[in-house]
Amino acid sequence: MTVRTATRLLLILGAAALAARAASAQRPADSDAGPALLPVVVDDKWGFADRTGKIVAAPQYDEAAESSAGLAAVKLSRRWGFVDSRGRLVVTPQYDSVGRFAAGLAWVELDGRFGFIDPTGRLAINPQFDRADEFHNGRAAVRLGGRWGHIDQKGSFAINPQFDEAQEFSDALAAVKIGDRWGYVERNGKYAVNPQFKKAGAYRDGRAPVRLDDLWGYVDGRGKLAVNPQFKEASPFSEGLARVRVGDLYGYIDTKGALVINPQFEKAGDFHDGLALAALKDRYGFIDTDGKFAINPQFDEAWGFTHGLARVKIERRFGYVNGDGHYVYNLTK
């Protein structure tokens, strides 16, 4: 699953049970400018709790997403808006779908066109694009006329639409696709790595996962192989480790390609706050950077840590645990 697909699934479906598992997410947790809002569900209606588990917005929404930069998306009567860190509605639900706030802007969809709003709800970039992604490194990937390019925060094209696909910038490089091959461009649109790979992921910690033939390896910022293709799957680096699949099991490597956590998990996610979700026998828990379970496998589903908390699910009930595995917000449905 690409970064774009994971983002849109999360925000279109909200925090519902059908949201993509964190094992397939490939985005690092962004730091919040305001207190974290935790989506909680009671009798199939969504509200918000703070980091202590105290309800700050009564369950009343059809769907809700985790906060970013102190704002969280909510869905009411088939339209999306935003609430602030106190749970107050600051952007009236009016959009078909929305993204997270990043660099002071969030993409919004209105009548099939995408633009960007600021935290007050003001349209900073009018809806005009076929698709849009979040801002990172001062650029956002957008599609116009069937081609992807990147705009600056004023809405002007910094990289003209020319790609069949484009990912967001990460560490000053963005993966782009021409025809059936992926490469990487710099913020000015100049190729850092010419299109040559079957698939490609985000460039982080000086490495990017790429697929050559049927196996994944890693390249540096100039496209030179840093880790030879040998994995069935490979994810971008997060906190110095990258999740890889060998056979049917997942483990983790360092930037030199050495296995630091042997493949042993049925499912696994990226490291955030020093912990990564991992599954054994269809039960999810969380491991530390030594590969030992810090929180034993016990959940039917789990999502990665953000703001020091992780959302977990048992049957139809959702809750939040801290890094010690203690419930901050008890399971509800």
C-alpha positions as CSV (number, residue, x, y, z in Angstrom):
1,M,0.0,0.0,0.0
2,T,1.4,3.4,-1.0
3,V,1.6,6.3,1.4
4,R,-1.2,8.1,-0.5
5,T,-3.6,5.1,-0.3
6,A,-3.0,4.7,3.4
7,T,-3.6,8.3,4.1
8,R,-6.8,8.5,2.1
9,L,-8.2,5.3,3.6
10,L,-7.5,6.6,7.1
11,L,-9.2,9.9,6.6
12,I,-12.1,8.7,4.4
13,L,-12.9,5.8,6.7
14,G,-11.9,7.7,9.8
15,A,-10.9,5.7,12.8
16,A,-13.4,3.0,12.2
17,A,-12.7,-0.7,12.4
18,L,-12.2,-0.8,8.7
19,A,-9.2,1.6,8.7
20,A,-6.0,0.1,7.4
21,R,-3.9,-1.7,9.9
22,A,-0.9,0.1,11.1
23,A,1.2,-2.7,9.7
24,S,0.7,-1.3,6.3
25,A,1.2,2.3,7.2
26,Q,4.5,3.9,6.0
27,R,4.3,7.3,7.5
28,P,6.2,8.5,10.6
29,A,4.3,10.1,13.4
30,D,4.3,13.9,13.1
31,S,4.8,16.0,16.2
32,D,1.7,17.9,17.3
33,A,1.6,21.6,18.0
34,G,-1.2,21.0,20.4
35,P,-2.5,18.4,22.8
36,A,-3.3,15.0,21.3
37,L,-7.0,14.2,20.6
38,L,-7.8,10.5,20.9
39,P,-10.8,9.3,18.8
40,V,-13.1,7.1,21.0
41,V,-16.3,5.3,20.2
42,V,-19.4,4.8,22.4
43,D,-22.4,3.1,20.9
44,D,-21.1,3.5,17.4
45,K,-20.6,7.3,17.8
46,W,-17.2,8.9,17.8
47,G,-15.9,11.6,20.2
48,F,-12.5,12.5,21.7
49,A,-10.6,11.9,24.9
50,D,-7.4,13.6,26.0
51,R,-4.1,11.8,26.9
52,T,-5.4,11.1,30.4
53,G,-8.5,9.3,29.0
54,K,-10.9,12.2,30.0
55,I,-13.7,12.8,27.4
56,V,-13.3,16.3,25.9
57,A,-15.8,15.9,23.1
58,A,-18.9,13.8,23.6
59,P,-19.4,11.0,21.1
60,Q,-21.6,12.5,18.4
61,Y,-19.8,12.1,15.1
62,D,-20.1,9.4,12.5
63,E,-16.3,9.0,12.2
64,A,-13.2,10.7,13.6
65,A,-9.5,10.7,13.0
66,E,-6.5,11.3,15.2
67,S,-5.3,14.9,15.7
68,S,-2.5,16.6,13.8
69,A,-1.2,20.0,14.8
70,G,-3.9,20.3,17.4
71,L,-6.8,19.6,15.0
72,A,-8.7,16.4,14.2
73,A,-11.0,15.6,11.4
74,V,-14.6,14.6,12.1
75,K,-17.5,13.4,9.9
76,L,-21.1,14.3,10.4
77,S,-23.9,13.7,8.0
78,R,-21.5,12.6,5.2
79,R,-19.4,15.7,5.5
80,W,-16.0,16.3,7.1
81,G,-14.8,19.2,9.3
82,F,-12.3,19.7,12.1
83,V,-12.4,20.1,15.9
84,D,-9.7,21.8,18.0
85,S,-7.7,20.4,21.0
86,R,-10.7,21.1,23.3
87,G,-13.1,19.2,21.0
88,R,-14.7,22.4,19.7
89,L,-15.9,22.5,16.1
90,V,-13.7,25.0,14.3
91,V,-14.2,24.0,10.7
92,T,-17.9,23.2,9.9
93,P,-18.4,19.8,8.3
94,Q,-18.7,20.7,4.6
95,Y,-16.1,18.6,2.7
96,D,-16.3,15.3,0.9
97,S,-13.0,14.2,2.4
98,V,-10.0,15.8,4.2
99,G,-6.4,15.2,5.0
100,R,-4.3,15.9,8.1
101,F,-2.8,19.2,8.9
102,A,0.9,19.4,8.0
103,A,2.9,22.6,7.7
104,G,-0.2,24.6,8.6
105,L,-2.4,23.3,5.7
106,A,-4.7,20.4,5.1
107,W,-6.1,19.2,1.8
108,V,-9.8,19.1,1.4
109,E,-12.1,17.7,-1.3
110,L,-15.1,19.6,-2.5
111,D,-17.3,18.4,-5.4
112,G,-14.4,16.3,-6.7
113,R,-11.8,19.0,-6.6
114,F,-8.9,19.3,-4.1
115,G,-7.5,22.4,-2.4
116,F,-6.1,23.3,1.0
117,I,-7.4,25.1,4.1
118,D,-5.5,26.7,7.0
119,P,-6.3,26.0,10.7
120,T,-9.1,28.6,10.7
121,G,-10.9,26.9,7.9
122,R,-10.0,29.6,5.3
123,L,-9.3,28.3,1.8
124,A,-5.6,28.9,1.4
125,I,-5.4,27.2,-2.0
126,N,-8.7,27.0,-3.9
127,P,-10.0,23.5,-4.9
128,Q,-8.6,22.9,-8.4
129,F,-6.7,19.7,-8.4
130,D,-7.8,16.1,-9.3
131,R,-6.0,14.8,-6.2
132,A,-3.7,16.1,-3.5
133,D,-1.4,14.9,-0.7
134,E,0.0,16.5,2.5
135,F,2.7,19.2,2.5
136,H,6.2,18.0,3.5
137,N,9.4,19.8,3.0
138,G,7.4,22.8,1.6
139,R,5.9,20.7,-1.2
140,A,2.7,18.8,-1.8
141,A,2.0,16.3,-4.5
142,V,-1.1,17.1,-6.6
143,R,-2.6,15.6,-9.8
144,L,-3.9,17.8,-12.6
145,G,-5.0,16.7,-16.0
146,G,-4.0,13.1,-15.3
147,R,-0.4,14.0,-14.3
148,W,1.3,14.5,-10.9
149,G,3.5,17.4,-9.9
150,H,4.3,19.3,-6.7
151,I,3.1,22.7,-5.5
152,D,4.5,25.1,-3.0
153,Q,2.5,26.5,-0.1
154,K,1.1,29.3,-2.2
155,G,-0.4,26.8,-4.6
156,S,2.0,27.5,-7.5
157,F,3.7,24.6,-9.2
158,A,7.3,24.1,-8.1
159,I,7.4,20.9,-10.2
160,N,5.1,20.9,-13.2
161,P,2.7,18.0,-13.6
162,Q,4.6,15.4,-15.6
163,F,4.6,12.1,-13.6
164,D,2.2,9.1,-13.7
165,E,2.5,9.0,-9.9
166,A,4.2,11.0,-7.3
167,Q,4.8,10.6,-3.5
168,E,5.3,13.2,-0.9
169,F,8.8,14.6,-0.1
170,S,10.8,13.0,2.6
171,D,14.3,14.2,3.5
172,A,14.2,16.4,0.4
173,L,13.5,13.6,-2.1
174,A,10.2,12.4,-3.5
175,A,9.6,9.1,-5.4
176,V,8.0,9.7,-8.8
177,K,6.9,7.3,-11.6
178,I,7.3,7.7,-15.3
179,G,5.7,4.8,-17.3
180,D,6.4,1.7,-15.3
181,R,9.6,2.9,-13.5
182,W,10.2,4.8,-10.3
183,G,12.9,7.3,-9.5
184,Y,13.5,10.3,-7.2
185,V,13.4,14.0,-7.7
186,E,14.7,16.9,-5.6
187,R,12.6,19.9,-4.5
188,N,13.4,21.8,-7.7
189,G,12.2,18.9,-9.8
190,K,15.7,17.8,-10.9
191,Y,16.2,14.0,-10.9
192,A,18.4,12.8,-8.1
193,V,17.8,9.2,-9.2
194,N,16.6,8.4,-12.7
195,P,13.4,6.2,-13.0
196,Q,14.6,2.6,-13.1
197,F,12.9,0.7,-10.3
198,K,9.7,-1.3,-10.4
199,K,8.5,0.2,-7.1
200,A,9.9,2.7,-4.6
201,G,9.2,4.0,-1.1
202,A,10.0,7.1,1.0
203,Y,13.7,8.2,1.4
204,R,14.6,8.4,5.1
205,D,17.8,8.0,7.1
206,G,19.8,8.1,3.9
207,R,18.0,5.1,2.5
208,A,15.0,4.3,0.2
209,P,13.4,0.9,-0.4
210,V,13.2,0.0,-4.0
211,R,12.2,-3.1,-5.9
212,L,14.3,-4.6,-8.7
213,D,12.7,-7.6,-10.4
214,D,10.9,-9.5,-7.6
215,L,13.0,-8.5,-4.6
216,W,13.4,-5.3,-2.5
217,G,16.7,-3.6,-1.4
218,Y,17.7,-0.1,-0.5
219,V,19.5,2.7,-2.4
220,D,21.2,5.9,-1.1
221,G,20.2,9.4,-2.3
222,R,22.1,9.0,-5.6
223,G,20.5,5.6,-6.4
224,K,23.5,3.5,-5.5
225,L,22.6,0.2,-3.9
226,A,23.2,0.3,-0.2
227,V,21.5,-2.9,0.7
228,N,21.2,-5.6,-2.0
229,P,17.8,-6.8,-3.2
230,Q,16.9,-9.8,-1.0
231,F,13.6,-9.1,0.7
232,K,10.0,-10.0,-0.3
233,E,8.9,-6.6,1.2
234,A,10.7,-3.6,2.5
235,S,9.5,-0.4,4.3
236,P,11.1,3.0,4.7
237,F,13.3,3.5,7.8
238,S,11.8,4.8,11.0
239,E,13.8,5.5,14.1
240,G,16.8,3.9,12.5
241,L,15.2,0.5,11.7
242,A,13.3,-0.7,8.6
243,R,10.7,-3.5,8.5
244,V,11.5,-6.3,6.0
245,R,9.9,-9.6,5.0
246,V,11.9,-12.7,4.6
247,G,9.8,-15.6,3.4
248,D,6.5,-15.2,5.3
249,L,7.9,-13.5,8.4
250,Y,8.9,-9.9,9.3
251,G,12.0,-8.6,11.0
252,Y,14.1,-5.4,11.0
253,I,17.4,-4.2,9.5
254,D,19.6,-1.3,10.2
255,T,20.8,1.2,7.5
256,K,23.8,-1.1,6.7
257,G,21.4,-3.9,5.9
258,A,22.2,-6.0,9.0
259,L,19.3,-7.9,10.6
260,V,19.0,-6.6,14.1
261,I,15.7,-8.3,14.8
262,N,15.4,-11.7,13.1
263,P,12.3,-12.4,11.0
264,Q,9.8,-14.0,13.3
265,F,6.5,-12.0,13.2
266,E,3.4,-12.6,11.1
267,K,2.7,-8.9,10.9
268,A,4.7,-5.9,11.9
269,G,4.7,-2.1,11.8
270,D,7.2,0.8,11.9
271,F,8.9,2.0,15.1
272,H,7.4,5.0,16.8
273,D,8.3,6.1,20.3
274,G,10.7,3.1,20.5
275,L,7.9,0.5,19.9
276,A,6.5,-1.3,16.9
277,L,3.4,-3.4,16.7
278,A,4.0,-7.1,15.9
279,A,1.7,-10.1,15.6
280,L,2.1,-13.7,16.6
281,K,-0.7,-16.2,16.1
282,D,-3.1,-13.5,14.9
283,R,-2.6,-11.4,18.1
284,Y,-1.0,-8.0,18.2
285,G,1.4,-6.6,20.7
286,F,4.3,-4.2,20.7
287,I,8.1,-4.9,20.6
288,D,11.1,-2.8,21.6
289,T,14.2,-2.2,19.4
290,D,15.7,-5.5,20.7
291,G,12.7,-7.4,19.3
292,K,11.3,-8.3,22.7
293,F,7.7,-7.9,23.5
294,A,7.2,-4.8,25.7
295,I,3.4,-5.4,25.5
296,N,2.4,-9.0,25.0
297,P,0.3,-10.1,22.0
298,Q,-3.3,-9.8,23.1
299,F,-5.1,-7.5,20.7
300,D,-7.2,-8.4,17.6
301,E,-5.9,-5.3,16.0
302,A,-3.5,-2.5,16.9
303,W,-2.2,0.8,15.5
304,G,1.2,2.4,15.9
305,F,2.2,4.7,18.8
306,T,1.6,8.4,18.4
307,H,2.0,10.9,21.2
308,G,3.0,8.0,23.5
309,L,-0.2,6.1,23.1
310,A,-1.5,3.4,20.8
311,R,-5.0,2.5,19.7
312,V,-6.0,-1.2,20.2
313,K,-9.0,-3.3,19.5
314,I,-10.4,-6.5,21.0
315,E,-13.5,-7.8,19.2
316,R,-15.5,-4.6,18.5
317,R,-14.1,-2.6,21.4
318,F,-11.5,0.1,21.0
319,G,-9.1,1.5,23.7
320,Y,-5.7,3.2,24.2
321,V,-2.6,1.9,25.9
322,N,0.6,3.6,26.9
323,G,4.1,2.4,26.5
324,D,3.8,0.2,29.6
325,G,0.7,-1.5,28.2
326,H,-1.6,0.1,30.7
327,Y,-5.0,1.3,29.5
328,V,-5.4,5.1,29.4
329,Y,-8.8,4.8,27.9
330,N,-10.6,1.5,28.5
331,L,-12.1,-0.6,25.7
332,T,-15.5,0.6,24.5
333,K,-17.5,-0.1,21.4
